[in-house]
Amino acid sequence: MKVILGSQDVWDIVDKGYTKPVNEEALSSNENEVLLKTRKKDQHDLTLIHYYLDDGMFEKVADATTSKEAWEILQNSLQRVDKVEKIKLQTLRVDFEALKMKEYESISNFYSRLMVVVNKLKRYGEKVDNVCVVEKILRSLTPKFDYVVCAFEESKDLDSMTVEQLKSSLQAHKEKMKRRKEETLERLLKTEASFKNFEGEKGYKGNGQ
């Protein structure tokens, strides 16, 4: 808005304001004319400020009688907003660093939780590049992914890997782990069944003798 006011050649009076005379009746005709022109210019500037404000910000300056007063209110309000945003940003940074994958959490769920924080950081102006998110995911996985993390770090270029590519790779790995677990369980059950059959046949032959 400062640029807009400057382009309209009105910034000087918004920035410095003007001196209101103690006794207007004592002014000469020339002085009174100058005062009227100054007030008219100031009201024009105040109207211009109102024009570029949304409803929420307009409410803050609705009672201001001069452009300088309205501008000071806006400046103070924006400084308070900036302070609040800095606090929120710091909190989000802490949340980002503290985020860890839970023991029985799916890759998709962990990814979703992480991206919620990442998107909030970006909305508050934080620069969060792709490699930062990739590295965060790799160091936040549960211990069962340790050897996979090592493989990624040793054989892949993390700078060129997208977050979606990493997510897909981890999901594929988890599915492979699940299949291996199921196959191992199936072999154990078959072995146990065969052993029971063998013991049953052995017992049957013993009884026949």
C-alpha positions, 0 to 999 in steps of 0.5 A: 500500500505504501507504493500505491500511496507514493504513486498517487503523490500522497505519501508525505501527508500520510507519513508526516500528517499535518499540524492542526491550528489551535485557533482556526478563527485567528487564521488569515484568509490565506492560512485558512485556504491552505488548511482547507486544501490540506484537510481535503488532501488528507481526507482524500488519502484516508479514503484511498487507504479505506479503498484498499482494505478488506472488511476486517482491516477497515474495522480497525481504522474506521474511527481514524480521522486522519490518514496518518492516524489510520496508517499508524493503526495499520502499522501497529496491527501488522506488527502484532500479526507479524509477531503472532506469525513468527510464534506460529512458525517457530512452533511449526518448526518444532513440530516438524523436527519432532514428528516421528513415524509411529510403530504400527503406522502406515506409510500413507498416514505418516506421510499425510501427517508430515505434509500437513505440517510442511504445508503450514510451514509454507503458508507462513513463508518458510522455504521447505524444499523437496530434499529437506522433506525426503531427508526428514522422512528417512530419519523419522521412520521406525527401526524396521526400515533402518536397512532400507534407509541405508540402501537409499542413502548409499545407492540413490541421489536424494537430491533428485528424488521426489517425496512421492517417489520415496513414498511409493518406494517405501510402500512397495518395500512394506508390501514386500515385507508383509508378503515375506512375513505371510509366506514365512508363516505359511511355511511354518504352518505347513511344517507344523501340519506335516510334523503333526501328520508324521507324529499321528502316523507314528502313533498309529503304527505303534498302536497297531503293533 
